[in-house]
Amino acid sequence: MKKQLLILGIISLLISCTSNNKKVLKEANGRINSILIVMKNSEWQGDLGDELRKIIAEPVLGLPQPESQFEVSQVPIESFGSMFKASRSILIVGITDKNSFTVATDVYAAPQKIITITGKTKEELITQIQKNSKKIVSEIKNSNIISVQKQILKKYWEPSKIETFNKQNYTLKIPKTYSKVEDNGDFIWYRYHLNGGNSLELISYTIPILSEEDENGNNIVAQRDSIGKKYIPGQIDGSYMITEEAYTPHIFDVELDGKKAFETRGKWEVKGVYMAGPFLSYTVIDKQKNRLVVVEGLVYAPSINKRDYMFELEAILKTLKIN
């Protein structure tokens, strides 16, 4: 009963804090893509914990090695002190006298997202978790995207000085840590060098809509392969970047810059060369100009984790604005 009252007290505090966000908050701690779970140890180790792990530990699509979308730590409610309260992303879960799902922003620190899920019984709490599973992920992920954008886009290349953006009438905020590889008015390529010859790559281009298949996203693989052949050569004659033939990409309907788009997650490789990695692309339907605007990020970093690199690229790609 004491723990139920403690959870209810926290919920009341969250509601009151979100209605008065003028106070000065400390900077949130914790890495991007990490979640602090606040719930009883016995519940975390049982069915409730299993249900949460299905959601938050789900692997990121398109990576060569399995990597969960979030790093997770857990503390019981009685240990939820000032240090933990400053965490970037918090999920509070417990059995109380009501079923509820609430989201609060910048309560104890900033930037911060706190999600609280309660249920009258274990079964009803599991139902609440299942019903709100997509929102749990999207709330935390979107908050992290904004945090990454603020962090890496403090300095970015002025879009008006990039030839391709001027000619094609769209923009992307590319951090100044990325250096230009190509910008010819039709195709743009920027690179961020990592240690050991590894790199993050940003590319972008437009394609005219020539058929209903183009507009329905059915030609995405063929289109990116043709761009790879034209603009992204490999290390030996005749080699170029293609979509990995042994791995079918995952394609989802999304919205970007207020327009219908397709999100594609998969793996790239260089034809004829042992070189590969994950990619993420957004193909946006620009009906006004009867074209597809494509922005894409790739990672080349063999033998190291790539989730956070892909997340950085996603944050950049989502700055797309079509004039």
C-alpha positions in Angstrom: 0.0 0.0 0.0 2.8 2.4 0.8 4.4 1.8 -2.6 1.0 2.4 -4.3 0.7 5.7 -2.4 4.2 6.6 -3.4 3.5 6.0 -7.1 0.2 8.1 -6.8 2.2 10.8 -5.2 4.7 10.9 -8.0 1.9 11.0 -10.6 0.4 14.0 -8.8 3.8 15.7 -8.7 4.2 15.1 -12.4 0.8 16.7 -13.2 1.6 19.7 -11.1 5.1 20.1 -12.5 3.9 20.0 -16.1 1.4 22.8 -15.4 4.2 25.0 -14.2 7.3 24.7 -16.4 8.8 28.1 -15.6 11.2 26.8 -13.0 14.9 26.4 -13.8 15.8 22.8 -14.3 19.1 21.0 -14.1 20.5 19.3 -17.2 19.2 15.8 -17.7 21.8 12.9 -17.4 21.9 9.6 -19.1 22.9 8.6 -22.6 20.7 8.9 -25.6 18.6 5.7 -26.2 18.7 4.8 -22.5 15.6 4.3 -20.2 15.4 4.2 -16.5 12.6 1.8 -15.4 11.1 2.6 -12.0 9.1 -0.4 -10.6 9.2 -3.1 -7.9 12.1 -5.6 -8.4 9.7 -8.6 -8.2 7.5 -7.1 -10.9 10.5 -6.3 -13.1 11.7 -9.9 -12.8 8.2 -11.3 -13.5 5.5 -11.1 -16.2 5.3 -7.3 -16.1 9.0 -6.9 -16.8 8.8 -9.5 -19.6 6.0 -7.4 -21.2 8.1 -4.3 -21.0 11.2 -6.0 -22.4 9.3 -7.1 -25.5 8.8 -3.4 -26.3 11.9 -1.6 -25.1 14.5 -4.3 -25.9 13.2 -4.9 -29.4 16.2 -4.9 -31.9 16.7 -2.1 -34.3 15.8 -3.1 -37.8 18.5 -3.1 -40.6 21.6 -3.5 -38.4 24.2 -6.2 -39.2 24.3 -7.3 -35.6 21.4 -7.4 -33.2 21.2 -4.2 -31.0 18.3 -3.3 -28.8 16.7 0.1 -29.4 17.2 1.1 -25.8 19.7 0.5 -23.0 17.7 -0.3 -19.9 18.3 0.1 -16.1 15.8 -0.5 -13.3 15.4 0.7 -9.8 12.6 0.1 -7.2 10.3 3.0 -6.4 11.8 3.6 -3.0 15.2 4.1 -4.5 14.0 6.7 -7.0 16.0 9.6 -5.5 17.3 12.9 -6.8 20.1 11.3 -8.8 17.7 9.0 -10.7 15.1 11.8 -11.0 17.5 13.7 -13.3 17.5 10.9 -15.9 16.7 11.8 -19.5 14.0 9.1 -20.1 12.0 7.5 -17.2 9.3 4.9 -17.3 7.4 4.5 -14.0 5.3 1.3 -13.8 3.1 0.0 -10.9 -0.1 -1.3 -9.6 -2.4 1.3 -8.0 -6.1 2.0 -7.7 -6.6 3.1 -11.3 -5.6 2.4 -14.9 -3.7 5.3 -16.4 -1.1 6.3 -19.0 0.5 9.8 -18.6 3.4 11.6 -20.3 5.3 14.5 -18.7 8.0 16.6 -20.1 10.9 18.4 -18.2 9.7 17.6 -14.7 13.0 17.2 -12.6 15.5 18.0 -15.4 15.7 19.1 -19.0 15.4 17.7 -21.6 13.4 14.9 -19.9 10.5 12.6 -20.7 8.7 10.7 -18.0 6.0 8.1 -18.8 3.9 6.7 -16.0 1.8 3.5 -16.5 -0.5 2.2 -13.8 -3.1 -0.6 -13.5 -5.5 -1.9 -10.8 -4.2 -5.4 -11.3 -1.2 -7.1 -12.9 -3.5 -8.1 -15.8 -4.9 -4.6 -16.3 -1.4 -3.1 -16.1 -0.2 -5.5 -18.8 -3.1 -4.4 -20.9 -2.1 -0.8 -20.4 1.5 -1.6 -21.5 0.3 -3.4 -24.6 -2.2 -0.8 -25.6 0.4 2.0 -25.3 3.4 0.1 -26.6 3.9 2.2 -29.7 3.4 5.5 -27.8 6.0 4.5 -25.2 8.6 4.0 -28.0 7.6 7.1 -30.0 7.5 9.5 -27.0 11.0 8.5 -25.9 12.5 8.3 -29.4 11.1 11.6 -30.5 12.4 13.3 -27.4 15.8 11.8 -28.1 15.7 13.0 -31.7 15.2 16.5 -30.6 18.0 16.2 -28.0 20.4 14.9 -30.7 19.4 17.6 -33.1 20.2 20.3 -30.6 23.5 18.7 -29.7 24.9 18.1 -33.2 23.3 21.0 -35.1 24.8 23.9 -33.1 26.9 24.5 -36.2 25.7 23.4 -39.6 26.5 24.2 -43.2 24.3 27.0 -44.5 21.9 25.3 -46.9 21.7 28.3 -49.2 25.4 27.9 -50.0 24.9 24.2 -51.1 24.4 24.0 -54.9 22.1 21.0 -54.9 19.7 22.5 -52.3 19.6 25.8 -54.3 18.9 24.1 -57.6 16.4 21.5 -56.2 14.6 23.8 -53.7 14.9 21.8 -50.5 17.2 21.9 -47.5 18.8 19.6 -44.9 20.8 20.7 -41.9 24.2 19.1 -42.2 26.5 19.5 -39.2 29.8 21.2 -39.9 31.6 18.1 -38.6 30.7 16.6 -41.9 32.8 17.4 -45.0 31.7 17.6 -48.6 32.4 14.8 -51.0 30.1 15.8 -53.8 27.7 18.6 -54.6 26.9 18.9 -58.3 23.4 20.4 -58.3 21.7 17.0 -58.7 23.4 14.9 -56.0 24.9 15.7 -52.6 27.3 13.6 -50.5 28.8 14.6 -47.1 31.0 12.5 -44.8 31.9 12.4 -41.1 35.1 10.6 -40.4 35.2 8.2 -37.4 38.3 6.5 -36.0 40.0 3.7 -37.9 38.7 4.6 -41.3 35.1 4.3 -40.3 32.6 6.9 -41.4 29.0 8.2 -41.5 27.7 9.2 -45.0 24.9 11.5 -45.9 23.6 11.5 -49.5 20.6 13.2 -51.1 19.0 13.5 -54.6 15.7 13.8 -56.4 13.9 11.5 -58.8 11.0 12.4 -61.1 7.8 10.4 -60.6 7.3 8.5 -63.8 4.8 5.9 -62.7 2.3 4.9 -60.0 5.0 2.3 -58.9 7.3 5.2 -58.1 4.7 7.0 -56.0 3.8 3.8 -54.2 7.4 3.1 -53.1 7.7 0.0 -55.1 10.9 1.1 -57.0 12.9 2.3 -54.0 15.6 -0.4 -54.2 16.0 -0.1 -58.0 16.2 3.7 -57.8 18.8 3.7 -55.0 20.9 1.1 -56.9 20.9 3.2 -60.0 22.0 6.2 -58.0 24.8 4.1 -56.4 26.0 3.0 -59.8 26.0 6.6 -61.1 27.5 8.5 -58.1 29.1 6.1 -55.5 31.9 4.1 -57.0 33.8 1.3 -55.2 37.5 0.8 -54.8 37.9 -1.3 -58.0 36.8 -0.6 -61.5 33.2 -1.5 -62.1 32.3 -1.6 -58.5 29.6 0.6 -56.9 27.2 0.8 -54.0 24.0 -1.3 -54.2 21.3 -2.5 -51.8 22.5 -5.8 -50.2 21.0 -8.5 -52.4 20.7 -11.1 -49.6 18.7 -8.8 -47.3 15.3 -7.4 -48.1 14.9 -3.9 -46.7 12.1 -2.9 -44.4 9.9 -0.2 -45.9 7.3 1.8 -43.8 4.8 4.5 -44.6 5.7 7.6 -42.6 5.3 11.4 -42.8 8.2 13.8 -43.2 7.9 17.6 -43.5 4.2 17.2 -43.6 4.3 15.0 -46.7 3.7 11.3 -47.4 7.1 9.4 -47.3 8.6 6.0 -47.1 11.2 5.0 -44.5 13.6 2.3 -45.7 15.9 0.5 -43.4 18.3 -2.1 -44.8 21.9 -2.9 -45.6 24.2 -1.6 -48.4 27.1 -3.3 -50.0 29.7 -2.5 -52.7 29.3 -4.7 -55.7 32.4 -6.8 -56.2 34.1 -5.5 -53.0 33.8 -6.9 -49.4 32.4 -3.7 -47.9 28.9 -3.2 -46.3 26.9 -1.6 -43.6 23.4 -0.4 -42.6 21.4 2.5 -44.3 18.4 4.5 -43.5 16.6 6.5 -46.2 13.5 8.7 -46.5 11.7 9.0 -49.8 9.4 11.9 -49.7 6.6 12.4 -52.3 6.7 16.0 -53.5 3.4 16.1 -55.5 3.8 19.8 -56.3 7.0 19.1 -58.4 6.0 15.6 -59.4 9.2 14.2 -57.8 10.7 12.1 -55.0 13.1 13.8 -52.7 15.4 11.2 -51.1 17.7 11.8 -48.1 19.8 8.9 -46.9 22.3 8.0 -44.2 24.8 5.2 -44.3 27.3 3.8 -41.7 30.6 2.1 -42.4 31.9 0.8 -39.1 32.8 -2.9 -39.2 32.8 -4.8 -35.9 31.4 -2.0 -33.7 27.9 -1.1 -32.6 26.1 1.2 -35.0 22.7 1.9 -33.3 23.7 5.4 -32.1 25.4 6.3 -35.3 22.2 5.4 -37.2 20.2 7.4 -34.7 22.4 10.5 -35.3 21.8 10.2 -39.1 18.1 9.8 -38.5 18.1 13.0 -36.5 19.8 14.9 -39.4 17.6 13.4 -42.1 14.5 14.6 -40.2 15.5 18.2 -40.6 14.5 18.0 -44.2 12.4 20.9 -45.5 11.0 21.0 -49.0 10.4 24.6 -50.3 
